[in-house]
Amino acid sequence: MSQPLSLPMTAASAVGAIPGMLVDRVGERGLHKAFKNAGLPLTVMDTPRAAIPLNGLAVLWKEAARATGDRTFGFVGGKEMTVQTYGLWLEYCASAPTFREALARIPKALGFHQSGTQFTFRESHGVGVLRYYPAWPGRFPQHTDHIVGSLVRFAAIYCGPRWRPAWVELDYARDTSWRTIERKIEAPLVFGATTLGIAVSSDDLKKPLLLKHPRALTLADVAAEAALATSPHLACPIANAIAFRLLDGKVDIDGAAALCGIGVQGLQRRLRMRGVSYRDLLKKIRMRRAVALLTETDQPISEIALRLGYEEHPNFSRAFRRSIGKSPSEFRR
């Protein structure tokens, strides 16, 4: 969801671990009741990239915690949610070489997942603080707690599984069971703030990515995937379909046509009506992604060539020089 909406919305992937946790603890009946009370259909579980009202998600977290009687439900559920749960926007953040750079990417990418809210990241006096500005401060503690849990899980790919924040600021008032959630989070809590804040020490900000060989992603890739996800399937923009498949180095026209829900001839006909061929459009999108990868990542040029669907490095270099006027190595200097 790259465009802001008057009604705060979020991708359905944010439902995350709720269904499985509810079924395990209170059964199918409890699952159906929680979704009904939140005003959400169960079908959202099958469409993770669909947009749902953020209020519905926040109420769902509240109802799930109430059904299970677990004050820590939100935090525990958030920790169950991986980068893959949230999708490409968070995978882009998680491909940054250091924790500092990963946190700095989150404010830029959130708009492709959620509207009506925002993140900021600032450093001061040796501490970095990632802040989340909720649509309704103080109203949904369980939703806030699930974001804390998700960020703790996210931090583990840089700082290891035992990492905890220097402190956590919560946008809701302290309740009678506040010690329960503080013991679970294992960090000092500050209640009654206007935002959710996660504090990270300067030493932790320097920590490198622990994952080996992450997929090289740029913000343009996230935008292309988001545009594809929010377009009607039968009329999805062909360029977005090509860009989305290129993330995995796939460039064949058959696959692009299938993703758009039309045949190859139908795809070619639509392109001819716009005065362009599939080959020319693919070339343009390849070069756009090549420029982004050369600019925003430190991936070896040979690996970038493979990611762009070129079987041999020299073929990529020749195509890049013809299009840009420089070789990939010259462009990167």
Secondary structure by P-SEA (a helix, b strand, c coil): ccccccccccccccccaaaaaaaacccaaaaaaaaaaacccccccccccccccaaaaaaaaaaaaaaacccaaaaaaaaacccccccaaaaaaaacccaaaaaaaccccccccccccbbbbbbcccbbbbbbbcccccccaaaaaaaaaaaaaaacccccccccccbbbbccccccaaaaaaaaacccccccccbbbbbbccccccccccccccccccaaaaaaaaaaaacccccccaaaaaaaaaccccccaaaaaaaacccaaaaaaaaaaacccaaaaaaaaaaaaaaaaaccccccaaaaaaaaccccaaaaaaaaaaacccccccccc
